[in-house]
Amino acid sequence: MRFQVFPNPSTGAVTLQPVGQGLEKATVELVDLSGRTIFTRINETITGPVQLDFRHLAKGSYFVRVTANNGQQVFPLILSR
């Protein structure tokens, strides 16, 4: 299963949207530019849109990393205010 992350840039409310159908267990991480993991959800069952709240984080550039059975996807994400 493939995913989309939007909106980008974002003020902190981000949607992780699966593309296609199916049930997928995935690990979702937010990583800063230094490679430090800021946020993790392990074995998240994704059947539809997942709302992620990053409003408490400082503005800047991050990466959303989604790891599932079919591999890994990494999305750049800009948090702005």
mmJSON file of the N, C-alpha and C atoms, coordinates in Angstrom:
{"data_MODEL":{"atom_site":{
"group_PDB":["ATOM","ATOM","ATOM","ATOM","ATOM","ATOM","ATOM","ATOM","ATOM","ATOM","ATOM","ATOM","ATOM","ATOM","ATOM","ATOM","ATOM","ATOM","ATOM","ATOM","ATOM","ATOM","ATOM","ATOM","ATOM","ATOM","ATOM","ATOM","ATOM","ATOM","ATOM","ATOM","ATOM","ATOM","ATOM","ATOM","ATOM","ATOM","ATOM","ATOM","ATOM","ATOM","ATOM","ATOM","ATOM","ATOM","ATOM","ATOM","ATOM","ATOM","ATOM","ATOM","ATOM","ATOM","ATOM","ATOM","ATOM","ATOM","ATOM","ATOM","ATOM","ATOM","ATOM","ATOM","ATOM","ATOM","ATOM","ATOM","ATOM","ATOM","ATOM","ATOM","ATOM","ATOM","ATOM","ATOM","ATOM","ATOM","ATOM","ATOM","ATOM","ATOM","ATOM","ATOM","ATOM","ATOM","ATOM","ATOM","ATOM","ATOM","ATOM","ATOM","ATOM","ATOM","ATOM","ATOM","ATOM","ATOM","ATOM","ATOM","ATOM","ATOM","ATOM","ATOM","ATOM","ATOM","ATOM","ATOM","ATOM","ATOM","ATOM","ATOM","ATOM","ATOM","ATOM","ATOM","ATOM","ATOM","ATOM","ATOM","ATOM","ATOM","ATOM","ATOM","ATOM","ATOM","ATOM","ATOM","ATOM","ATOM","ATOM","ATOM","ATOM","ATOM","ATOM","ATOM","ATOM","ATOM","ATOM","ATOM","ATOM","ATOM","ATOM","ATOM","ATOM","ATOM","ATOM","ATOM","ATOM","ATOM","ATOM","ATOM","ATOM","ATOM","ATOM","ATOM","ATOM","ATOM","ATOM","ATOM","ATOM","ATOM","ATOM","ATOM","ATOM","ATOM","ATOM","ATOM","ATOM","ATOM","ATOM","ATOM","ATOM","ATOM","ATOM","ATOM","ATOM","ATOM","ATOM","ATOM","ATOM","ATOM","ATOM","ATOM","ATOM","ATOM","ATOM","ATOM","ATOM","ATOM","ATOM","ATOM","ATOM","ATOM","ATOM","ATOM","ATOM","ATOM","ATOM","ATOM","ATOM","ATOM","ATOM","ATOM","ATOM","ATOM","ATOM","ATOM","ATOM","ATOM","ATOM","ATOM","ATOM","ATOM","ATOM","ATOM","ATOM","ATOM","ATOM","ATOM","ATOM","ATOM","ATOM","ATOM","ATOM","ATOM","ATOM","ATOM","ATOM","ATOM","ATOM","ATOM","ATOM","ATOM","ATOM","ATOM","ATOM","ATOM","ATOM","ATOM","ATOM","ATOM","ATOM"],
"id":[1,2,3,4,5,6,7,8,9,10,11,12,13,14,15,16,17,18,19,20,21,22,23,24,25,26,27,28,29,30,31,32,33,34,35,36,37,38,39,40,41,42,43,44,45,46,47,48,49,50,51,52,53,54,55,56,57,58,59,60,61,62,63,64,65,66,67,68,69,70,71,72,73,74,75,76,77,78,79,80,81,82,83,84,85,86,87,88,89,90,91,92,93,94,95,96,97,98,99,100,101,102,103,104,105,106,107,108,109,110,111,112,113,114,115,116,117,118,119,120,121,122,123,124,125,126,127,128,129,130,131,132,133,134,135,136,137,138,139,140,141,142,143,144,145,146,147,148,149,150,151,152,153,154,155,156,157,158,159,160,161,162,163,164,165,166,167,168,169,170,171,172,173,174,175,176,177,178,179,180,181,182,183,184,185,186,187,188,189,190,191,192,193,194,195,196,197,198,199,200,201,202,203,204,205,206,207,208,209,210,211,212,213,214,215,216,217,218,219,220,221,222,223,224,225,226,227,228,229,230,231,232,233,234,235,236,237,238,239,240,241,242,243],
"type_symbol":["N","C","C","N","C","C","N","C","C","N","C","C","N","C","C","N","C","C","N","C","C","N","C","C","N","C","C","N","C","C","N","C","C","N","C","C","N","C","C","N","C","C","N","C","C","N","C","C","N","C","C","N","C","C","N","C","C","N","C","C","N","C","C","N","C","C","N","C","C","N","C","C","N","C","C","N","C","C","N","C","C","N","C","C","N","C","C","N","C","C","N","C","C","N","C","C","N","C","C","N","C","C","N","C","C","N","C","C","N","C","C","N","C","C","N","C","C","N","C","C","N","C","C","N","C","C","N","C","C","N","C","C","N","C","C","N","C","C","N","C","C","N","C","C","N","C","C","N","C","C","N","C","C","N","C","C","N","C","C","N","C","C","N","C","C","N","C","C","N","C","C","N","C","C","N","C","C","N","C","C","N","C","C","N","C","C","N","C","C","N","C","C","N","C","C","N","C","C","N","C","C","N","C","C","N","C","C","N","C","C","N","C","C","N","C","C","N","C","C","N","C","C","N","C","C","N","C","C","N","C","C","N","C","C","N","C","C","N","C","C","N","C","C"],
"label_atom_id":["N","CA","C","N","CA","C","N","CA","C","N","CA","C","N","CA","C","N","CA","C","N","CA","C","N","CA","C","N","CA","C","N","CA","C","N","CA","C","N","CA","C","N","CA","C","N","CA","C","N","CA","C","N","CA","C","N","CA","C","N","CA","C","N","CA","C","N","CA","C","N","CA","C","N","CA","C","N","CA","C","N","CA","C","N","CA","C","N","CA","C","N","CA","C","N","CA","C","N","CA","C","N","CA","C","N","CA","C","N","CA","C","N","CA","C","N","CA","C","N","CA","C","N","CA","C","N","CA","C","N","CA","C","N","CA","C","N","CA","C","N","CA","C","N","CA","C","N","CA","C","N","CA","C","N","CA","C","N","CA","C","N","CA","C","N","CA","C","N","CA","C","N","CA","C","N","CA","C","N","CA","C","N","CA","C","N","CA","C","N","CA","C","N","CA","C","N","CA","C","N","CA","C","N","CA","C","N","CA","C","N","CA","C","N","CA","C","N","CA","C","N","CA","C","N","CA","C","N","CA","C","N","CA","C","N","CA","C","N","CA","C","N","CA","C","N","CA","C","N","CA","C","N","CA","C","N","CA","C","N","CA","C","N","CA","C","N","CA","C","N","CA","C","N","CA","C","N","CA","C","N","CA","C"],
"label_alt_id":[null,null,null,null,null,null,null,null,null,null,null,null,null,null,null,null,null,null,null,null,null,null,null,null,null,null,null,null,null,null,null,null,null,null,null,null,null,null,null,null,null,null,null,null,null,null,null,null,null,null,null,null,null,null,null,null,null,null,null,null,null,null,null,null,null,null,null,null,null,null,null,null,null,null,null,null,null,null,null,null,null,null,null,null,null,null,null,null,null,null,null,null,null,null,null,null,null,null,null,null,null,null,null,null,null,null,null,null,null,null,null,null,null,null,null,null,null,null,null,null,null,null,null,null,null,null,null,null,null,null,null,null,null,null,null,null,null,null,null,null,null,null,null,null,null,null,null,null,null,null,null,null,null,null,null,null,null,null,null,null,null,null,null,null,null,null,null,null,null,null,null,null,null,null,null,null,null,null,null,null,null,null,null,null,null,null,null,null,null,null,null,null,null,null,null,null,null,null,null,null,null,null,null,null,null,null,null,null,null,null,null,null,null,null,null,null,null,null,null,null,null,null,null,null,null,null,null,null,null,null,null,null,null,null,null,null,null,null,null,null,null,null,null],
"label_comp_id":["MET","MET","MET","ARG","ARG","ARG","PHE","PHE","PHE","GLN","GLN","GLN","VAL","VAL","VAL","PHE","PHE","PHE","PRO","PRO","PRO","ASN","ASN","ASN","PRO","PRO","PRO","SER","SER","SER","THR","THR","THR","GLY","GLY","GLY","ALA","ALA","ALA","VAL","VAL","VAL","THR","THR","THR","LEU","LEU","LEU","GLN","GLN","GLN","PRO","PRO","PRO","VAL","VAL","VAL","GLY","GLY","GLY","GLN","GLN","GLN","GLY","GLY","GLY","LEU","LEU","LEU","GLU","GLU","GLU","LYS","LYS","LYS","ALA","ALA","ALA","THR","THR","THR","VAL","VAL","VAL","GLU","GLU","GLU","LEU","LEU","LEU","VAL","VAL","VAL","ASP","ASP","ASP","LEU","LEU","LEU","SER","SER","SER","GLY","GLY","GLY","ARG","ARG","ARG","THR","THR","THR","ILE","ILE","ILE","PHE","PHE","PHE","THR","THR","THR","ARG","ARG","ARG","ILE","ILE","ILE","ASN","ASN","ASN","GLU","GLU","GLU","THR","THR","THR","ILE","ILE","ILE","THR","THR","THR","GLY","GLY","GLY","PRO","PRO","PRO","VAL","VAL","VAL","GLN","GLN","GLN","LEU","LEU","LEU","ASP","ASP","ASP","PHE","PHE","PHE","ARG","ARG","ARG","HIS","HIS","HIS","LEU","LEU","LEU","ALA","ALA","ALA","LYS","LYS","LYS","GLY","GLY","GLY","SER","SER","SER","TYR","TYR","TYR","PHE","PHE","PHE","VAL","VAL","VAL","ARG","ARG","ARG","VAL","VAL","VAL","THR","THR","THR","ALA","ALA","ALA","ASN","ASN","ASN","ASN","ASN","ASN","GLY","GLY","GLY","GLN","GLN","GLN","GLN","GLN","GLN","VAL","VAL","VAL","PHE","PHE","PHE","PRO","PRO","PRO","LEU","LEU","LEU","ILE","ILE","ILE","LEU","LEU","LEU","SER","SER","SER","ARG","ARG","ARG"],
"label_asym_id":["A","A","A","A","A","A","A","A","A","A","A","A","A","A","A","A","A","A","A","A","A","A","A","A","A","A","A","A","A","A","A","A","A","A","A","A","A","A","A","A","A","A","A","A","A","A","A","A","A","A","A","A","A","A","A","A","A","A","A","A","A","A","A","A","A","A","A","A","A","A","A","A","A","A","A","A","A","A","A","A","A","A","A","A","A","A","A","A","A","A","A","A","A","A","A","A","A","A","A","A","A","A","A","A","A","A","A","A","A","A","A","A","A","A","A","A","A","A","A","A","A","A","A","A","A","A","A","A","A","A","A","A","A","A","A","A","A","A","A","A","A","A","A","A","A","A","A","A","A","A","A","A","A","A","A","A","A","A","A","A","A","A","A","A","A","A","A","A","A","A","A","A","A","A","A","A","A","A","A","A","A","A","A","A","A","A","A","A","A","A","A","A","A","A","A","A","A","A","A","A","A","A","A","A","A","A","A","A","A","A","A","A","A","A","A","A","A","A","A","A","A","A","A","A","A","A","A","A","A","A","A","A","A","A","A","A","A","A","A","A","A","A","A"],
"label_entity_id":["1","1","1","1","1","1","1","1","1","1","1","1","1","1","1","1","1","1","1","1","1","1","1","1","1","1","1","1","1","1","1","1","1","1","1","1","1","1","1","1","1","1","1","1","1","1","1","1","1","1","1","1","1","1","1","1","1","1","1","1","1","1","1","1","1","1","1","1","1","1","1","1","1","1","1","1","1","1","1","1","1","1","1","1","1","1","1","1","1","1","1","1","1","1","1","1","1","1","1","1","1","1","1","1","1","1","1","1","1","1","1","1","1","1","1","1","1","1","1","1","1","1","1","1","1","1","1","1","1","1","1","1","1","1","1","1","1","1","1","1","1","1","1","1","1","1","1","1","1","1","1","1","1","1","1","1","1","1","1","1","1","1","1","1","1","1","1","1","1","1","1","1","1","1","1","1","1","1","1","1","1","1","1","1","1","1","1","1","1","1","1","1","1","1","1","1","1","1","1","1","1","1","1","1","1","1","1","1","1","1","1","1","1","1","1","1","1","1","1","1","1","1","1","1","1","1","1","1","1","1","1","1","1","1","1","1","1","1","1","1","1","1","1"],
"label_seq_id":[1,1,1,2,2,2,3,3,3,4,4,4,5,5,5,6,6,6,7,7,7,8,8,8,9,9,9,10,10,10,11,11,11,12,12,12,13,13,13,14,14,14,15,15,15,16,16,16,17,17,17,18,18,18,19,19,19,20,20,20,21,21,21,22,22,22,23,23,23,24,24,24,25,25,25,26,26,26,27,27,27,28,28,28,29,29,29,30,30,30,31,31,31,32,32,32,33,33,33,34,34,34,35,35,35,36,36,36,37,37,37,38,38,38,39,39,39,40,40,40,41,41,41,42,42,42,43,43,43,44,44,44,45,45,45,46,46,46,47,47,47,48,48,48,49,49,49,50,50,50,51,51,51,52,52,52,53,53,53,54,54,54,55,55,55,56,56,56,57,57,57,58,58,58,59,59,59,60,60,60,61,61,61,62,62,62,63,63,63,64,64,64,65,65,65,66,66,66,67,67,67,68,68,68,69,69,69,70,70,70,71,71,71,72,72,72,73,73,73,74,74,74,75,75,75,76,76,76,77,77,77,78,78,78,79,79,79,80,80,80,81,81,81],
"pdbx_PDB_ins_code":[null,null,null,null,null,null,null,null,null,null,null,null,null,null,null,null,null,null,null,null,null,null,null,null,null,null,null,null,null,null,null,null,null,null,null,null,null,null,null,null,null,null,null,null,null,null,null,null,null,null,null,null,null,null,null,null,null,null,null,null,null,null,null,null,null,null,null,null,null,null,null,null,null,null,null,null,null,null,null,null,null,null,null,null,null,null,null,null,null,null,null,null,null,null,null,null,null,null,null,null,null,null,null,null,null,null,null,null,null,null,null,null,null,null,null,null,null,null,null,null,null,null,null,null,null,null,null,null,null,null,null,null,null,null,null,null,null,null,null,null,null,null,null,null,null,null,null,null,null,null,null,null,null,null,null,null,null,null,null,null,null,null,null,null,null,null,null,null,null,null,null,null,null,null,null,null,null,null,null,null,null,null,null,null,null,null,null,null,null,null,null,null,null,null,null,null,null,null,null,null,null,null,null,null,null,null,null,null,null,null,null,null,null,null,null,null,null,null,null,null,null,null,null,null,null,null,null,null,null,null,null,null,null,null,null,null,null,null,null,null,null,null,null],
"Cartn_x":[0.849,0.0,0.891,0.509,1.232,0.453,1.135,0.532,0.8,-0.009,0.192,0.172,0.913,0.91,0.559,-0.451,-0.879,-1.54,-1.684,-1.118,0.373,1.039,2.468,2.816,3.192,3.463,2.195,2.408,1.307,1.547,0.459,0.568,0.663,0.595,0.763,-0.245,-1.43,-2.428,-2.168,-1.756,-1.317,-2.155,-2.478,-3.221,-2.316,-2.29,-1.637,-2.741,-2.725,-3.812,-3.302,-3.889,-3.507,-4.048,-3.283,-3.701,-3.997,-5.215,-5.632,-6.388,-6.706,-7.49,-6.659,-7.137,-6.463,-6.241,-5.799,-5.511,-4.006,-3.424,-1.966,-1.58,-0.665,-0.055,1.229,1.396,2.555,3.087,4.361,4.983,5.156,4.668,4.735,5.684,6.669,7.643,7.789,8.056,8.436,9.882,10.726,12.161,12.593,13.456,13.953,15.16,15.696,16.782,18.074,18.231,19.431,19.292,18.113,17.881,17.256,16.93,16.331,14.835,14.358,12.944,12.185,11.208,10.426,9.116,8.568,7.238,7.234,6.579,6.466,5.106,4.494,3.321,3.685,3.703,4.126,2.905,2.956,1.902,0.527,0.495,-0.764,-1.526,-2.753,-3.57,-4.213,-3.89,-4.341,-5.338,-6.581,-7.629,-8.195,-7.837,-8.313,-7.407,-7.843,-6.996,-6.648,-5.401,-4.923,-4.533,-5.099,-4.799,-3.619,-2.621,-1.434,-1.37,-1.12,-1.088,0.336,0.955,2.309,2.326,1.188,1.105,1.999,2.383,3.231,4.716,5.056,6.462,6.869,8.148,8.689,8.562,8.409,8.351,9.693,9.658,10.883,10.617,11.689,11.612,11.766,10.951,10.93,10.726,10.778,10.432,9.423,8.382,7.438,7.881,8.199,8.651,7.58,7.107,6.085,6.703,6.75,7.319,6.206,5.988,4.937,5.502,4.652,5.082,5.706,5.218,5.692,6.878,7.471,8.64,8.471,9.264,9.288,9.108,8.345,8.188,8.588,9.26,9.674,9.151,8.481,7.881,8.479,9.003,9.417,8.176,8.302,7.188,7.725,7.09,7.448,6.348,6.733,5.795,6.021,4.944,5.002,3.923,4.017,3.018,2.333],
"Cartn_y":[-1.176,0.0,1.235,2.191,3.459,4.501,5.586,6.608,7.989,8.946,10.366,11.08,12.183,13.017,14.43,15.01,16.365,17.027,18.341,19.323,19.512,20.038,20.291,21.516,22.623,22.799,22.723,22.519,22.352,23.211,23.581,24.273,23.264,21.968,20.933,19.812,20.068,19.014,18.365,17.088,16.385,15.126,14.792,13.577,12.601,11.358,10.263,9.476,9.465,8.878,7.678,6.485,5.356,5.55,5.099,5.151,3.72,3.463,2.111,1.507,0.242,-0.42,-1.47,-1.862,-2.906,-2.491,-3.419,-3.211,-3.318,-2.376,-2.352,-2.01,-2.774,-2.403,-1.676,-0.514,0.302,0.982,1.322,2.162,3.534,4.555,5.935,6.693,7.366,8.131,9.532,10.481,11.828,12.011,12.39,12.497,13.916,14.496,15.84,15.746,16.887,16.901,16.298,16.208,15.588,14.071,13.529,12.091,11.605,12.532,12.166,11.888,10.774,10.425,11.232,12.019,12.908,12.249,11.393,10.82,9.425,8.472,7.117,6.532,5.909,5.048,3.701,2.661,1.331,0.463,-0.281,-1.216,-0.556,0.632,1.348,0.629,0.199,-0.414,0.699,0.745,1.842,1.308,1.751,1.374,2.597,3.771,5.033,6.144,7.381,8.511,8.477,8.815,8.902,10.354,10.928,12.314,12.338,13.138,13.294,14.743,14.956,16.309,16.679,17.552,18.015,19.499,20.037,21.474,21.901,20.985,21.313,21.412,21.055,21.065,22.406,22.684,23.921,23.896,25.078,25.143,24.692,24.14,23.665,22.499,21.85,20.728,19.402,18.46,17.131,16.105,14.831,13.745,12.846,12.451,11.436,10.133,9.137,7.841,6.802,6.108,5.079,3.747,2.807,1.489,0.461,-0.29,-1.305,-2.565,-3.556,-4.834,-4.674,-3.724,-3.56,-2.614,-2.212,-1.348,-0.077,0.906,2.166,3.339,4.335,5.585,6.716,7.719,8.881,10.125,10.983,12.206,13.414,14.391,15.632,16.358,17.053,17.8,19.1,20.193,21.5,21.951,22.239,22.805,24.304,25.039,26.5,27.013,28.243,28.83,29.983],
"Cartn_z":[0.0,0.0,0.0,-0.763,-0.819,-0.017,0.329,1.171,0.605,1.041,0.783,2.129,2.219,3.427,2.988,3.638,3.278,4.467,4.5,3.567,3.839,2.87,3.0,2.165,2.797,4.219,5.066,6.363,7.304,8.54,9.201,10.488,11.634,11.319,12.333,12.26,11.71,11.533,10.179,10.209,9.009,8.836,7.589,7.281,6.545,7.017,6.325,5.634,4.311,3.53,2.737,2.956,2.112,0.697,-0.274,-1.675,-2.093,-2.536,-2.867,-1.701,-1.844,-0.816,-0.115,1.038,1.791,3.222,3.992,5.408,5.572,6.227,6.354,7.785,8.334,9.615,9.278,9.867,9.538,10.781,10.725,11.743,11.127,11.836,11.358,12.28,11.682,12.471,11.905,12.779,12.369,12.79,11.827,12.052,11.716,12.568,12.264,11.329,10.929,9.951,10.476,11.791,12.35,12.452,12.079,12.125,13.415,14.314,15.601,15.408,15.945,15.865,16.913,16.454,17.315,17.748,16.887,17.09,16.475,17.156,16.615,16.969,15.987,16.208,15.608,16.439,15.998,15.732,14.622,14.226,14.167,13.617,13.4,12.28,12.56,11.522,10.709,9.433,8.585,7.566,7.705,6.765,6.054,6.535,5.979,6.454,6.303,6.703,8.194,8.511,9.887,10.151,11.201,11.564,12.526,12.19,13.034,13.494,14.768,15.324,15.718,14.933,15.188,15.535,15.991,16.283,17.432,18.287,19.435,19.064,17.839,17.423,16.833,16.886,16.316,14.801,14.22,12.764,12.208,11.014,10.386,9.466,9.048,8.106,8.845,8.459,9.046,7.938,8.315,7.416,8.107,7.364,7.835,7.181,8.016,7.507,7.828,6.803,6.957,6.534,7.462,7.184,7.299,6.221,6.186,5.529,5.364,4.79,3.407,2.654,1.275,1.158,2.276,2.219,3.025,2.662,3.397,2.438,2.897,2.173,3.099,2.545,3.323,2.612,3.39,2.857,3.558,2.821,3.469,3.972,5.093,5.672,6.243,5.871,6.404,7.357,8.601,9.569,9.607,9.374,9.392,10.326,10.702,11.595,10.931],
"occupancy":[1.0,1.0,1.0,1.0,1.0,1.0,1.0,1.0,1.0,1.0,1.0,1.0,1.0,1.0,1.0,1.0,1.0,1.0,1.0,1.0,1.0,1.0,1.0,1.0,1.0,1.0,1.0,1.0,1.0,1.0,1.0,1.0,1.0,1.0,1.0,1.0,1.0,1.0,1.0,1.0,1.0,1.0,1.0,1.0,1.0,1.0,1.0,1.0,1.0,1.0,1.0,1.0,1.0,1.0,1.0,1.0,1.0,1.0,1.0,1.0,1.0,1.0,1.0,1.0,1.0,1.0,1.0,1.0,1.0,1.0,1.0,1.0,1.0,1.0,1.0,1.0,1.0,1.0,1.0,1.0,1.0,1.0,1.0,1.0,1.0,1.0,1.0,1.0,1.0,1.0,1.0,1.0,1.0,1.0,1.0,1.0,1.0,1.0,1.0,1.0,1.0,1.0,1.0,1.0,1.0,1.0,1.0,1.0,1.0,1.0,1.0,1.0,1.0,1.0,1.0,1.0,1.0,1.0,1.0,1.0,1.0,1.0,1.0,1.0,1.0,1.0,1.0,1.0,1.0,1.0,1.0,1.0,1.0,1.0,1.0,1.0,1.0,1.0,1.0,1.0,1.0,1.0,1.0,1.0,1.0,1.0,1.0,1.0,1.0,1.0,1.0,1.0,1.0,1.0,1.0,1.0,1.0,1.0,1.0,1.0,1.0,1.0,1.0,1.0,1.0,1.0,1.0,1.0,1.0,1.0,1.0,1.0,1.0,1.0,1.0,1.0,1.0,1.0,1.0,1.0,1.0,1.0,1.0,1.0,1.0,1.0,1.0,1.0,1.0,1.0,1.0,1.0,1.0,1.0,1.0,1.0,1.0,1.0,1.0,1.0,1.0,1.0,1.0,1.0,1.0,1.0,1.0,1.0,1.0,1.0,1.0,1.0,1.0,1.0,1.0,1.0,1.0,1.0,1.0,1.0,1.0,1.0,1.0,1.0,1.0,1.0,1.0,1.0,1.0,1.0,1.0,1.0,1.0,1.0,1.0,1.0,1.0,1.0,1.0,1.0,1.0,1.0,1.0],
"B_iso_or_equiv":[0.0,0.0,0.0,0.0,0.0,0.0,0.0,0.0,0.0,0.0,0.0,0.0,0.0,0.0,0.0,0.0,0.0,0.0,0.0,0.0,0.0,0.0,0.0,0.0,0.0,0.0,0.0,0.0,0.0,0.0,0.0,0.0,0.0,0.0,0.0,0.0,0.0,0.0,0.0,0.0,0.0,0.0,0.0,0.0,0.0,0.0,0.0,0.0,0.0,0.0,0.0,0.0,0.0,0.0,0.0,0.0,0.0,0.0,0.0,0.0,0.0,0.0,0.0,0.0,0.0,0.0,0.0,0.0,0.0,0.0,0.0,0.0,0.0,0.0,0.0,0.0,0.0,0.0,0.0,0.0,0.0,0.0,0.0,0.0,0.0,0.0,0.0,0.0,0.0,0.0,0.0,0.0,0.0,0.0,0.0,0.0,0.0,0.0,0.0,0.0,0.0,0.0,0.0,0.0,0.0,0.0,0.0,0.0,0.0,0.0,0.0,0.0,0.0,0.0,0.0,0.0,0.0,0.0,0.0,0.0,0.0,0.0,0.0,0.0,0.0,0.0,0.0,0.0,0.0,0.0,0.0,0.0,0.0,0.0,0.0,0.0,0.0,0.0,0.0,0.0,0.0,0.0,0.0,0.0,0.0,0.0,0.0,0.0,0.0,0.0,0.0,0.0,0.0,0.0,0.0,0.0,0.0,0.0,0.0,0.0,0.0,0.0,0.0,0.0,0.0,0.0,0.0,0.0,0.0,0.0,0.0,0.0,0.0,0.0,0.0,0.0,0.0,0.0,0.0,0.0,0.0,0.0,0.0,0.0,0.0,0.0,0.0,0.0,0.0,0.0,0.0,0.0,0.0,0.0,0.0,0.0,0.0,0.0,0.0,0.0,0.0,0.0,0.0,0.0,0.0,0.0,0.0,0.0,0.0,0.0,0.0,0.0,0.0,0.0,0.0,0.0,0.0,0.0,0.0,0.0,0.0,0.0,0.0,0.0,0.0,0.0,0.0,0.0,0.0,0.0,0.0,0.0,0.0,0.0,0.0,0.0,0.0,0.0,0.0,0.0,0.0,0.0,0.0],
"pdbx_formal_charge":[null,null,null,null,null,null,null,null,null,null,null,null,null,null,null,null,null,null,null,null,null,null,null,null,null,null,null,null,null,null,null,null,null,null,null,null,null,null,null,null,null,null,null,null,null,null,null,null,null,null,null,null,null,null,null,null,null,null,null,null,null,null,null,null,null,null,null,null,null,null,null,null,null,null,null,null,null,null,null,null,null,null,null,null,null,null,null,null,null,null,null,null,null,null,null,null,null,null,null,null,null,null,null,null,null,null,null,null,null,null,null,null,null,null,null,null,null,null,null,null,null,null,null,null,null,null,null,null,null,null,null,null,null,null,null,null,null,null,null,null,null,null,null,null,null,null,null,null,null,null,null,null,null,null,null,null,null,null,null,null,null,null,null,null,null,null,null,null,null,null,null,null,null,null,null,null,null,null,null,null,null,null,null,null,null,null,null,null,null,null,null,null,null,null,null,null,null,null,null,null,null,null,null,null,null,null,null,null,null,null,null,null,null,null,null,null,null,null,null,null,null,null,null,null,null,null,null,null,null,null,null,null,null,null,null,null,null,null,null,null,null,null,null],
"auth_seq_id":[1,1,1,2,2,2,3,3,3,4,4,4,5,5,5,6,6,6,7,7,7,8,8,8,9,9,9,10,10,10,11,11,11,12,12,12,13,13,13,14,14,14,15,15,15,16,16,16,17,17,17,18,18,18,19,19,19,20,20,20,21,21,21,22,22,22,23,23,23,24,24,24,25,25,25,26,26,26,27,27,27,28,28,28,29,29,29,30,30,30,31,31,31,32,32,32,33,33,33,34,34,34,35,35,35,36,36,36,37,37,37,38,38,38,39,39,39,40,40,40,41,41,41,42,42,42,43,43,43,44,44,44,45,45,45,46,46,46,47,47,47,48,48,48,49,49,49,50,50,50,51,51,51,52,52,52,53,53,53,54,54,54,55,55,55,56,56,56,57,57,57,58,58,58,59,59,59,60,60,60,61,61,61,62,62,62,63,63,63,64,64,64,65,65,65,66,66,66,67,67,67,68,68,68,69,69,69,70,70,70,71,71,71,72,72,72,73,73,73,74,74,74,75,75,75,76,76,76,77,77,77,78,78,78,79,79,79,80,80,80,81,81,81],
"auth_comp_id":["MET","MET","MET","ARG","ARG","ARG","PHE","PHE","PHE","GLN","GLN","GLN","VAL","VAL","VAL","PHE","PHE","PHE","PRO","PRO","PRO","ASN","ASN","ASN","PRO","PRO","PRO","SER","SER","SER","THR","THR","THR","GLY","GLY","GLY","ALA","ALA","ALA","VAL","VAL","VAL","THR","THR","THR","LEU","LEU","LEU","GLN","GLN","GLN","PRO","PRO","PRO","VAL","VAL","VAL","GLY","GLY","GLY","GLN","GLN","GLN","GLY","GLY","GLY","LEU","LEU","LEU","GLU","GLU","GLU","LYS","LYS","LYS","ALA","ALA","ALA","THR","THR","THR","VAL","VAL","VAL","GLU","GLU","GLU","LEU","LEU","LEU","VAL","VAL","VAL","ASP","ASP","ASP","LEU","LEU","LEU","SER","SER","SER","GLY","GLY","GLY","ARG","ARG","ARG","THR","THR","THR","ILE","ILE","ILE","PHE","PHE","PHE","THR","THR","THR","ARG","ARG","ARG","ILE","ILE","ILE","ASN","ASN","ASN","GLU","GLU","GLU","THR","THR","THR","ILE","ILE","ILE","THR","THR","THR","GLY","GLY","GLY","PRO","PRO","PRO","VAL","VAL","VAL","GLN","GLN","GLN","LEU","LEU","LEU","ASP","ASP","ASP","PHE","PHE","PHE","ARG","ARG","ARG","HIS","HIS","HIS","LEU","LEU","LEU","ALA","ALA","ALA","LYS","LYS","LYS","GLY","GLY","GLY","SER","SER","SER","TYR","TYR","TYR","PHE","PHE","PHE","VAL","VAL","VAL","ARG","ARG","ARG","VAL","VAL","VAL","THR","THR","THR","ALA","ALA","ALA","ASN","ASN","ASN","ASN","ASN","ASN","GLY","GLY","GLY","GLN","GLN","GLN","GLN","GLN","GLN","VAL","VAL","VAL","PHE","PHE","PHE","PRO","PRO","PRO","LEU","LEU","LEU","ILE","ILE","ILE","LEU","LEU","LEU","SER","SER","SER","ARG","ARG","ARG"],
"auth_asym_id":["A","A","A","A","A","A","A","A","A","A","A","A","A","A","A","A","A","A","A","A","A","A","A","A","A","A","A","A","A","A","A","A","A","A","A","A","A","A","A","A","A","A","A","A","A","A","A","A","A","A","A","A","A","A","A","A","A","A","A","A","A","A","A","A","A","A","A","A","A","A","A","A","A","A","A","A","A","A","A","A","A","A","A","A","A","A","A","A","A","A","A","A","A","A","A","A","A","A","A","A","A","A","A","A","A","A","A","A","A","A","A","A","A","A","A","A","A","A","A","A","A","A","A","A","A","A","A","A","A","A","A","A","A","A","A","A","A","A","A","A","A","A","A","A","A","A","A","A","A","A","A","A","A","A","A","A","A","A","A","A","A","A","A","A","A","A","A","A","A","A","A","A","A","A","A","A","A","A","A","A","A","A","A","A","A","A","A","A","A","A","A","A","A","A","A","A","A","A","A","A","A","A","A","A","A","A","A","A","A","A","A","A","A","A","A","A","A","A","A","A","A","A","A","A","A","A","A","A","A","A","A","A","A","A","A","A","A","A","A","A","A","A","A"],
"auth_atom_id":["N","CA","C","N","CA","C","N","CA","C","N","CA","C","N","CA","C","N","CA","C","N","CA","C","N","CA","C","N","CA","C","N","CA","C","N","CA","C","N","CA","C","N","CA","C","N","CA","C","N","CA","C","N","CA","C","N","CA","C","N","CA","C","N","CA","C","N","CA","C","N","CA","C","N","CA","C","N","CA","C","N","CA","C","N","CA","C","N","CA","C","N","CA","C","N","CA","C","N","CA","C","N","CA","C","N","CA","C","N","CA","C","N","CA","C","N","CA","C","N","CA","C","N","CA","C","N","CA","C","N","CA","C","N","CA","C","N","CA","C","N","CA","C","N","CA","C","N","CA","C","N","CA","C","N","CA","C","N","CA","C","N","CA","C","N","CA","C","N","CA","C","N","CA","C","N","CA","C","N","CA","C","N","CA","C","N","CA","C","N","CA","C","N","CA","C","N","CA","C","N","CA","C","N","CA","C","N","CA","C","N","CA","C","N","CA","C","N","CA","C","N","CA","C","N","CA","C","N","CA","C","N","CA","C","N","CA","C","N","CA","C","N","CA","C","N","CA","C","N","CA","C","N","CA","C","N","CA","C","N","CA","C","N","CA","C","N","CA","C","N","CA","C","N","CA","C","N","CA","C","N","CA","C"],
"pdbx_PDB_model_num":[1,1,1,1,1,1,1,1,1,1,1,1,1,1,1,1,1,1,1,1,1,1,1,1,1,1,1,1,1,1,1,1,1,1,1,1,1,1,1,1,1,1,1,1,1,1,1,1,1,1,1,1,1,1,1,1,1,1,1,1,1,1,1,1,1,1,1,1,1,1,1,1,1,1,1,1,1,1,1,1,1,1,1,1,1,1,1,1,1,1,1,1,1,1,1,1,1,1,1,1,1,1,1,1,1,1,1,1,1,1,1,1,1,1,1,1,1,1,1,1,1,1,1,1,1,1,1,1,1,1,1,1,1,1,1,1,1,1,1,1,1,1,1,1,1,1,1,1,1,1,1,1,1,1,1,1,1,1,1,1,1,1,1,1,1,1,1,1,1,1,1,1,1,1,1,1,1,1,1,1,1,1,1,1,1,1,1,1,1,1,1,1,1,1,1,1,1,1,1,1,1,1,1,1,1,1,1,1,1,1,1,1,1,1,1,1,1,1,1,1,1,1,1,1,1,1,1,1,1,1,1,1,1,1,1,1,1,1,1,1,1,1,1]
}}}
